[in-house]
Amino acid sequence: MAWKITNKEAKGAVARAKAEGINEMYEKVEASEGEKMTYNIAKRRDRATEDLTQIKDRKGRVLSREEWIRARWKEDFEKLSNEENPRRIREEGNPRVRAVLGITEKK
């Protein structure tokens, strides 16, 4: 039962700290630096949602246009799809046949 009380106290402390942080942020937003801060937050959130839009071609040059990237992916996919991969040749015989250890009874 002690862990329940401790858990409840910890959750309360986290909630208070979170509320305090949010209040501090709102105070900064309402102050003179708020416009700049709001812009920076929006910029960070926008960058976090962007997809990776650059890959490199075979020569190491960065491709940034969508049609170039698609062509590069198509080229790689076709190469992988049509490429022969080395295969291991299996030995003749039944692969399920193997030595069976004797069963012993320990006393």
C-alpha atoms as one frame of an Amber mdcrd trajectory, in Angstrom:
protein
   0.000   0.000   0.000   2.935   2.357   0.606   3.795   2.289  -3.093   0.305
   3.591  -3.962   0.787   6.613  -1.712   4.275   7.235  -3.102   2.995   6.856
  -6.656   0.170   9.326  -6.021   2.594  11.855  -4.486   4.947  11.504  -7.462
   2.116  12.055  -9.951   1.052  15.156  -8.029   4.603  16.535  -8.054   4.870
  15.961 -11.798   1.511  17.659 -12.422   2.536  20.690 -10.314   5.890  21.005
 -12.101   4.195  20.742 -15.495   1.619  23.398 -14.581   4.373  25.675 -13.278
   6.329  25.291 -16.535   3.265  26.069 -18.624   2.529  29.169 -16.524   6.115
  30.397 -16.987   5.814  29.883 -20.742   2.563  31.856 -20.884   4.158  34.700
 -18.927   7.033  34.836 -21.424   4.639  34.742 -24.380   2.674  37.691 -22.967
   5.881  39.682 -22.380   7.809  41.567 -25.077   9.848  38.495 -26.080   6.688
  36.466 -26.640   6.381  37.071 -30.364   9.908  35.815 -31.040   9.410  32.831
 -28.727   6.115  31.928 -30.410   7.791  32.092 -33.822  10.652  29.852 -32.650
   8.264  27.276 -31.183   6.227  27.201 -34.401   9.404  26.865 -36.464  10.666
  23.931 -34.351   7.308  22.146 -34.547   7.190  22.617 -38.316  10.716  21.253
 -38.774   9.894  18.254 -36.596   7.054  17.251 -38.929   9.033  17.541 -42.173
   9.938  14.392 -44.063  13.451  13.697 -45.173  13.599  15.294 -48.620  17.228
  14.775 -49.574  19.117  11.663 -50.560  22.380  11.171 -52.455  22.909   9.758
 -55.914  25.575   7.188 -56.787  28.216   9.927 -57.148  27.431  11.393 -53.717
  25.562  14.476 -54.954  22.527  15.536 -52.922  19.180  15.108 -54.667  16.508
  17.463 -53.397  13.839  17.467 -56.092  11.069  14.945 -55.613  11.228  13.542
 -59.148  15.004  12.944 -58.833  14.505  11.188 -55.510  11.779   8.958 -56.984
  14.012   8.096 -59.946  16.840   7.194 -57.542  14.546   4.935 -55.468  13.253
   3.309 -58.661  16.821   2.699 -59.855  17.798   1.097 -56.527  14.649  -1.031
 -56.385  15.157  -2.320 -59.941  18.803  -3.146 -59.193  17.862  -5.062 -56.033
  14.961  -6.842 -57.739  17.014  -8.035 -60.711  20.284  -8.819 -58.983  21.297
 -12.429 -58.439  22.446 -13.097 -54.912  24.920 -15.838 -54.028  23.263 -18.988
 -52.766  24.594 -21.737 -50.575  24.440 -25.172 -52.192  22.962 -27.711 -49.829
  24.486 -31.113 -49.359  22.733 -34.203 -50.614  20.721 -36.221 -48.152  17.840
 -35.809 -45.799  18.323 -32.675 -43.682  16.024 -34.009 -40.958  18.186 -37.039
 -40.178  20.631 -36.368 -37.359  22.178 -38.150 -34.439  19.849 -38.716 -31.515
  21.316 -38.759 -28.038  20.442 -41.674 -25.839  17.986 -41.083 -23.028  19.382
 -41.760 -19.591  17.761 -41.806 -16.216  19.574 -39.980 -13.434  19.251 -41.375
  -9.934
